[in-house]
Amino acid sequence: MKCPGQDSRYWKPGAIFDAKCPKCDHTIEFFKDDTARKCDKCGHRFTNPDMDFGCASYCQYAEQCIGDLP
């Protein structure tokens, strides 16, 4: 069982969003817990501009739930 804070069934609107690649301006889809994505147009890898780990940023069980935070 996933904890509710990391289970996508409980995510709010905006947890999945688009961001522009800083190299080529191509639109890339991010999930709130993605640390980075690779642009499928130019191959540039860039960090999530709105990274949000929610409760995992303070929960004592976060490492067991999602592993090491970046």
PDB file as gemmi writes it, atoms N, CA and C in Angstrom:
CRYST1    1.000    1.000    1.000  90.00  90.00  90.00 P 1                      
ATOM      1  N   MET A   1       0.833  -1.191   0.000  1.00  0.00           N  
ATOM      2  CA  MET A   1       0.000   0.000   0.000  1.00  0.00           C  
ATOM      3  C   MET A   1       0.873   1.250   0.000  1.00  0.00           C  
ATOM      4  N   LYS A   2       0.528   2.190  -0.839  1.00  0.00           N  
ATOM      5  CA  LYS A   2       1.219   3.479  -0.861  1.00  0.00           C  
ATOM      6  C   LYS A   2       0.609   4.391   0.186  1.00  0.00           C  
ATOM      7  N   CYS A   3       1.436   5.281   0.713  1.00  0.00           N  
ATOM      8  CA  CYS A   3       0.855   6.265   1.627  1.00  0.00           C  
ATOM      9  C   CYS A   3       0.040   7.254   0.791  1.00  0.00           C  
ATOM     10  N   PRO A   4      -1.017   7.820   1.359  1.00  0.00           N  
ATOM     11  CA  PRO A   4      -1.885   8.725   0.595  1.00  0.00           C  
ATOM     12  C   PRO A   4      -1.177   9.941   0.011  1.00  0.00           C  
ATOM     13  N   GLY A   5      -0.129  10.423   0.655  1.00  0.00           N  
ATOM     14  CA  GLY A   5       0.566  11.607   0.163  1.00  0.00           C  
ATOM     15  C   GLY A   5       1.322  11.389  -1.132  1.00  0.00           C  
ATOM     16  N   GLN A   6       1.689  10.136  -1.423  1.00  0.00           N  
ATOM     17  CA  GLN A   6       2.424   9.836  -2.645  1.00  0.00           C  
ATOM     18  C   GLN A   6       1.589   9.061  -3.659  1.00  0.00           C  
ATOM     19  N   ASP A   7       0.399   8.655  -3.286  1.00  0.00           N  
ATOM     20  CA  ASP A   7      -0.488   7.905  -4.167  1.00  0.00           C  
ATOM     21  C   ASP A   7      -1.191   8.879  -5.108  1.00  0.00           C  
ATOM     22  N   SER A   8      -1.004   8.701  -6.406  1.00  0.00           N  
ATOM     23  CA  SER A   8      -1.550   9.647  -7.388  1.00  0.00           C  
ATOM     24  C   SER A   8      -3.079   9.717  -7.369  1.00  0.00           C  
ATOM     25  N   ARG A   9      -3.747   8.739  -6.791  1.00  0.00           N  
ATOM     26  CA  ARG A   9      -5.211   8.810  -6.688  1.00  0.00           C  
ATOM     27  C   ARG A   9      -5.652   9.967  -5.796  1.00  0.00           C  
ATOM     28  N   TYR A  10      -4.765  10.438  -4.921  1.00  0.00           N  
ATOM     29  CA  TYR A  10      -5.100  11.510  -3.992  1.00  0.00           C  
ATOM     30  C   TYR A  10      -4.489  12.854  -4.387  1.00  0.00           C  
ATOM     31  N   TRP A  11      -3.821  12.908  -5.531  1.00  0.00           N  
ATOM     32  CA  TRP A  11      -3.221  14.165  -5.967  1.00  0.00           C  
ATOM     33  C   TRP A  11      -4.306  15.167  -6.336  1.00  0.00           C  
ATOM     34  N   LYS A  12      -3.977  16.413  -6.146  1.00  0.00           N  
ATOM     35  CA  LYS A  12      -4.895  17.506  -6.472  1.00  0.00           C  
ATOM     36  C   LYS A  12      -4.612  18.007  -7.891  1.00  0.00           C  
ATOM     37  N   PRO A  13      -5.551  18.762  -8.477  1.00  0.00           N  
ATOM     38  CA  PRO A  13      -5.282  19.349  -9.793  1.00  0.00           C  
ATOM     39  C   PRO A  13      -3.980  20.157  -9.753  1.00  0.00           C  
ATOM     40  N   GLY A  14      -3.212  20.040 -10.776  1.00  0.00           N  
ATOM     41  CA  GLY A  14      -1.929  20.735 -10.827  1.00  0.00           C  
ATOM     42  C   GLY A  14      -0.759  19.842 -10.452  1.00  0.00           C  
ATOM     43  N   ALA A  15      -1.032  18.615  -9.981  1.00  0.00           N  
ATOM     44  CA  ALA A  15       0.045  17.696  -9.615  1.00  0.00           C  
ATOM     45  C   ALA A  15       0.759  17.171 -10.863  1.00  0.00           C  
ATOM     46  N   ILE A  16       0.076  17.225 -11.991  1.00  0.00           N  
ATOM     47  CA  ILE A  16       0.669  16.892 -13.286  1.00  0.00           C  
ATOM     48  C   ILE A  16       0.582  18.171 -14.110  1.00  0.00           C  
ATOM     49  N   PHE A  17       1.721  18.614 -14.604  1.00  0.00           N  
ATOM     50  CA  PHE A  17       1.753  19.920 -15.272  1.00  0.00           C  
ATOM     51  C   PHE A  17       2.782  19.919 -16.395  1.00  0.00           C  
ATOM     52  N   ASP A  18       2.714  20.918 -17.237  1.00  0.00           N  
ATOM     53  CA  ASP A  18       3.656  21.087 -18.342  1.00  0.00           C  
ATOM     54  C   ASP A  18       4.689  22.142 -17.996  1.00  0.00           C  
ATOM     55  N   ALA A  19       5.915  21.900 -18.453  1.00  0.00           N  
ATOM     56  CA  ALA A  19       7.004  22.869 -18.293  1.00  0.00           C  
ATOM     57  C   ALA A  19       7.743  22.957 -19.623  1.00  0.00           C  
ATOM     58  N   LYS A  20       8.290  24.114 -19.901  1.00  0.00           N  
ATOM     59  CA  LYS A  20       9.040  24.324 -21.142  1.00  0.00           C  
ATOM     60  C   LYS A  20      10.498  23.936 -20.950  1.00  0.00           C  
ATOM     61  N   CYS A  21      11.063  23.238 -21.919  1.00  0.00           N  
ATOM     62  CA  CYS A  21      12.485  22.913 -21.902  1.00  0.00           C  
ATOM     63  C   CYS A  21      13.267  24.224 -22.001  1.00  0.00           C  
ATOM     64  N   PRO A  22      14.238  24.429 -21.116  1.00  0.00           N  
ATOM     65  CA  PRO A  22      14.999  25.681 -21.156  1.00  0.00           C  
ATOM     66  C   PRO A  22      15.922  25.800 -22.372  1.00  0.00           C  
ATOM     67  N   LYS A  23      16.186  24.694 -23.063  1.00  0.00           N  
ATOM     68  CA  LYS A  23      17.061  24.732 -24.247  1.00  0.00           C  
ATOM     69  C   LYS A  23      16.300  24.990 -25.542  1.00  0.00           C  
ATOM     70  N   CYS A  24      15.160  24.287 -25.717  1.00  0.00           N  
ATOM     71  CA  CYS A  24      14.475  24.382 -27.015  1.00  0.00           C  
ATOM     72  C   CYS A  24      13.021  24.846 -26.920  1.00  0.00           C  
ATOM     73  N   ASP A  25      12.512  25.084 -25.712  1.00  0.00           N  
ATOM     74  CA  ASP A  25      11.159  25.584 -25.488  1.00  0.00           C  
ATOM     75  C   ASP A  25      10.063  24.551 -25.772  1.00  0.00           C  
ATOM     76  N   HIS A  26      10.437  23.286 -25.938  1.00  0.00           N  
ATOM     77  CA  HIS A  26       9.463  22.211 -26.144  1.00  0.00           C  
ATOM     78  C   HIS A  26       8.727  21.945 -24.829  1.00  0.00           C  
ATOM     79  N   THR A  27       7.456  21.600 -24.900  1.00  0.00           N  
ATOM     80  CA  THR A  27       6.655  21.338 -23.707  1.00  0.00           C  
ATOM     81  C   THR A  27       6.861  19.902 -23.226  1.00  0.00           C  
ATOM     82  N   ILE A  28       7.160  19.764 -21.931  1.00  0.00           N  
ATOM     83  CA  ILE A  28       7.397  18.464 -21.302  1.00  0.00           C  
ATOM     84  C   ILE A  28       6.419  18.302 -20.143  1.00  0.00           C  
ATOM     85  N   GLU A  29       5.829  17.107 -20.014  1.00  0.00           N  
ATOM     86  CA  GLU A  29       4.920  16.831 -18.906  1.00  0.00           C  
ATOM     87  C   GLU A  29       5.708  16.376 -17.679  1.00  0.00           C  
ATOM     88  N   PHE A  30       5.421  16.968 -16.546  1.00  0.00           N  
ATOM     89  CA  PHE A  30       6.031  16.608 -15.267  1.00  0.00           C  
ATOM     90  C   PHE A  30       4.954  16.142 -14.299  1.00  0.00           C  
ATOM     91  N   PHE A  31       5.326  15.208 -13.446  1.00  0.00           N  
ATOM     92  CA  PHE A  31       4.515  14.838 -12.297  1.00  0.00           C  
ATOM     93  C   PHE A  31       5.124  15.534 -11.094  1.00  0.00           C  
ATOM     94  N   LYS A  32       4.331  15.830 -10.080  1.00  0.00           N  
ATOM     95  CA  LYS A  32       4.812  16.630  -8.954  1.00  0.00           C  
ATOM     96  C   LYS A  32       6.027  16.033  -8.268  1.00  0.00           C  
ATOM     97  N   ASP A  33       6.203  14.707  -8.338  1.00  0.00           N  
ATOM     98  CA  ASP A  33       7.324  14.072  -7.655  1.00  0.00           C  
ATOM     99  C   ASP A  33       8.478  13.695  -8.583  1.00  0.00           C  
ATOM    100  N   ASP A  34       8.414  14.092  -9.858  1.00  0.00           N  
ATOM    101  CA  ASP A  34       9.550  13.884 -10.770  1.00  0.00           C  
ATOM    102  C   ASP A  34      10.688  14.804 -10.362  1.00  0.00           C  
ATOM    103  N   THR A  35      11.891  14.269 -10.252  1.00  0.00           N  
ATOM    104  CA  THR A  35      13.028  15.131  -9.933  1.00  0.00           C  
ATOM    105  C   THR A  35      13.561  15.819 -11.181  1.00  0.00           C  
ATOM    106  N   ALA A  36      13.533  15.114 -12.314  1.00  0.00           N  
ATOM    107  CA  ALA A  36      14.022  15.672 -13.576  1.00  0.00           C  
ATOM    108  C   ALA A  36      13.388  14.902 -14.724  1.00  0.00           C  
ATOM    109  N   ARG A  37      13.377  15.514 -15.891  1.00  0.00           N  
ATOM    110  CA  ARG A  37      12.886  14.860 -17.105  1.00  0.00           C  
ATOM    111  C   ARG A  37      13.834  15.195 -18.242  1.00  0.00           C  
ATOM    112  N   LYS A  38      13.824  14.338 -19.245  1.00  0.00           N  
ATOM    113  CA  LYS A  38      14.638  14.545 -20.441  1.00  0.00           C  
ATOM    114  C   LYS A  38      13.708  14.998 -21.557  1.00  0.00           C  
ATOM    115  N   CYS A  39      14.083  16.072 -22.208  1.00  0.00           N  
ATOM    116  CA  CYS A  39      13.291  16.593 -23.316  1.00  0.00           C  
ATOM    117  C   CYS A  39      13.328  15.584 -24.460  1.00  0.00           C  
ATOM    118  N   ASP A  40      12.152  15.199 -24.947  1.00  0.00           N  
ATOM    119  CA  ASP A  40      12.122  14.228 -26.038  1.00  0.00           C  
ATOM    120  C   ASP A  40      12.410  14.857 -27.399  1.00  0.00           C  
ATOM    121  N   LYS A  41      12.555  16.161 -27.436  1.00  0.00           N  
ATOM    122  CA  LYS A  41      12.889  16.839 -28.691  1.00  0.00           C  
ATOM    123  C   LYS A  41      14.398  17.053 -28.831  1.00  0.00           C  
ATOM    124  N   CYS A  42      15.034  17.648 -27.794  1.00  0.00           N  
ATOM    125  CA  CYS A  42      16.465  17.974 -27.911  1.00  0.00           C  
ATOM    126  C   CYS A  42      17.357  17.114 -27.014  1.00  0.00           C  
ATOM    127  N   GLY A  43      16.752  16.355 -26.079  1.00  0.00           N  
ATOM    128  CA  GLY A  43      17.534  15.480 -25.210  1.00  0.00           C  
ATOM    129  C   GLY A  43      18.080  16.133 -23.951  1.00  0.00           C  
ATOM    130  N   HIS A  44      17.833  17.427 -23.772  1.00  0.00           N  
ATOM    131  CA  HIS A  44      18.323  18.125 -22.581  1.00  0.00           C  
ATOM    132  C   HIS A  44      17.587  17.618 -21.345  1.00  0.00           C  
ATOM    133  N   ARG A  45      18.342  17.324 -20.285  1.00  0.00           N  
ATOM    134  CA  ARG A  45      17.747  16.881 -19.020  1.00  0.00           C  
ATOM    135  C   ARG A  45      17.707  18.073 -18.072  1.00  0.00           C  
ATOM    136  N   PHE A  46      16.529  18.350 -17.508  1.00  0.00           N  
ATOM    137  CA  PHE A  46      16.412  19.486 -16.601  1.00  0.00           C  
ATOM    138  C   PHE A  46      15.542  19.127 -15.405  1.00  0.00           C  
ATOM    139  N   THR A  47      15.770  19.837 -14.311  1.00  0.00           N  
ATOM    140  CA  THR A  47      15.071  19.540 -13.066  1.00  0.00           C  
ATOM    141  C   THR A  47      13.648  20.084 -13.082  1.00  0.00           C  
ATOM    142  N   ASN A  48      12.830  19.467 -12.285  1.00  0.00           N  
ATOM    143  CA  ASN A  48      11.433  19.849 -12.142  1.00  0.00           C  
ATOM    144  C   ASN A  48      11.353  21.239 -11.512  1.00  0.00           C  
ATOM    145  N   PRO A  49      10.771  22.203 -12.205  1.00  0.00           N  
ATOM    146  CA  PRO A  49      10.703  23.560 -11.655  1.00  0.00           C  
ATOM    147  C   PRO A  49       9.742  23.694 -10.470  1.00  0.00           C  
ATOM    148  N   ASP A  50       8.837  22.735 -10.295  1.00  0.00           N  
ATOM    149  CA  ASP A  50       7.849  22.796  -9.204  1.00  0.00           C  
ATOM    150  C   ASP A  50       7.842  21.522  -8.362  1.00  0.00           C  
ATOM    151  N   MET A  51       9.000  20.933  -8.154  1.00  0.00           N  
ATOM    152  CA  MET A  51       9.080  19.667  -7.429  1.00  0.00           C  
ATOM    153  C   MET A  51       8.399  19.771  -6.065  1.00  0.00           C  
ATOM    154  N   ASP A  52       7.537  18.794  -5.786  1.00  0.00           N  
ATOM    155  CA  ASP A  52       6.777  18.794  -4.530  1.00  0.00           C  
ATOM    156  C   ASP A  52       6.655  17.364  -4.023  1.00  0.00           C  
ATOM    157  N   PHE A  53       7.308  17.068  -2.924  1.00  0.00           N  
ATOM    158  CA  PHE A  53       7.212  15.734  -2.348  1.00  0.00           C  
ATOM    159  C   PHE A  53       6.168  15.664  -1.244  1.00  0.00           C  
ATOM    160  N   GLY A  54       5.435  16.732  -1.040  1.00  0.00           N  
ATOM    161  CA  GLY A  54       4.359  16.733  -0.058  1.00  0.00           C  
ATOM    162  C   GLY A  54       4.830  16.252   1.294  1.00  0.00           C  
ATOM    163  N   CYS A  55       4.108  15.302   1.855  1.00  0.00           N  
ATOM    164  CA  CYS A  55       4.406  14.812   3.202  1.00  0.00           C  
ATOM    165  C   CYS A  55       5.742  14.086   3.274  1.00  0.00           C  
ATOM    166  N   ALA A  56       6.268  13.617   2.146  1.00  0.00           N  
ATOM    167  CA  ALA A  56       7.546  12.904   2.163  1.00  0.00           C  
ATOM    168  C   ALA A  56       8.698  13.804   2.585  1.00  0.00           C  
ATOM    169  N   SER A  57       8.523  15.107   2.498  1.00  0.00           N  
ATOM    170  CA  SER A  57       9.596  16.021   2.899  1.00  0.00           C  
ATOM    171  C   SER A  57       9.788  16.058   4.411  1.00  0.00           C  
ATOM    172  N   TYR A  58       8.796  15.593   5.165  1.00  0.00           N  
ATOM    173  CA  TYR A  58       8.936  15.596   6.629  1.00  0.00           C  
ATOM    174  C   TYR A  58       8.546  14.276   7.299  1.00  0.00           C  
ATOM    175  N   CYS A  59       7.977  13.342   6.589  1.00  0.00           N  
ATOM    176  CA  CYS A  59       7.493  12.099   7.183  1.00  0.00           C  
ATOM    177  C   CYS A  59       8.651  11.188   7.593  1.00  0.00           C  
ATOM    178  N   GLN A  60       8.557  10.603   8.776  1.00  0.00           N  
ATOM    179  CA  GLN A  60       9.616   9.725   9.267  1.00  0.00           C  
ATOM    180  C   GLN A  60       9.709   8.427   8.459  1.00  0.00           C  
ATOM    181  N   TYR A  61       8.685   8.091   7.682  1.00  0.00           N  
ATOM    182  CA  TYR A  61       8.682   6.871   6.882  1.00  0.00           C  
ATOM    183  C   TYR A  61       8.947   7.131   5.397  1.00  0.00           C  
ATOM    184  N   ALA A  62       9.326   8.327   5.041  1.00  0.00           N  
ATOM    185  CA  ALA A  62       9.506   8.701   3.635  1.00  0.00           C  
ATOM    186  C   ALA A  62      10.508   7.806   2.920  1.00  0.00           C  
ATOM    187  N   GLU A  63      11.608   7.479   3.563  1.00  0.00           N  
ATOM    188  CA  GLU A  63      12.621   6.643   2.908  1.00  0.00           C  
ATOM    189  C   GLU A  63      12.051   5.270   2.556  1.00  0.00           C  
ATOM    190  N   GLN A  64      11.232   4.701   3.419  1.00  0.00           N  
ATOM    191  CA  GLN A  64      10.605   3.410   3.145  1.00  0.00           C  
ATOM    192  C   GLN A  64       9.560   3.531   2.042  1.00  0.00           C  
ATOM    193  N   CYS A  65       8.928   4.678   1.967  1.00  0.00           N  
ATOM    194  CA  CYS A  65       7.848   4.902   1.018  1.00  0.00           C  
ATOM    195  C   CYS A  65       8.365   5.173  -0.396  1.00  0.00           C  
ATOM    196  N   ILE A  66       9.283   6.125  -0.526  1.00  0.00           N  
ATOM    197  CA  ILE A  66       9.733   6.526  -1.867  1.00  0.00           C  
ATOM    198  C   ILE A  66      11.240   6.486  -2.056  1.00  0.00           C  
ATOM    199  N   GLY A  67      11.998   6.101  -1.044  1.00  0.00           N  
ATOM    200  CA  GLY A  67      13.453   6.070  -1.165  1.00  0.00           C  
ATOM    201  C   GLY A  67      14.070   7.397  -0.767  1.00  0.00           C  
ATOM    202  N   ASP A  68      15.319   7.597  -1.158  1.00  0.00           N  
ATOM    203  CA  ASP A  68      16.038   8.825  -0.815  1.00  0.00           C  
ATOM    204  C   ASP A  68      15.492  10.018  -1.587  1.00  0.00           C  
ATOM    205  N   LEU A  69      15.323  11.121  -0.903  1.00  0.00           N  
ATOM    206  CA  LEU A  69      14.921  12.364  -1.565  1.00  0.00           C  
ATOM    207  C   LEU A  69      16.154  13.040  -2.142  1.00  0.00           C  
ATOM    208  N   PRO A  70      16.004  13.705  -3.279  1.00  0.00           N  
ATOM    209  CA  PRO A  70      17.162  14.397  -3.870  1.00  0.00           C  
ATOM    210  C   PRO A  70      17.593  15.593  -3.047  1.00  0.00           C  
TER     211      PRO A  70                                                      
END                                                                             
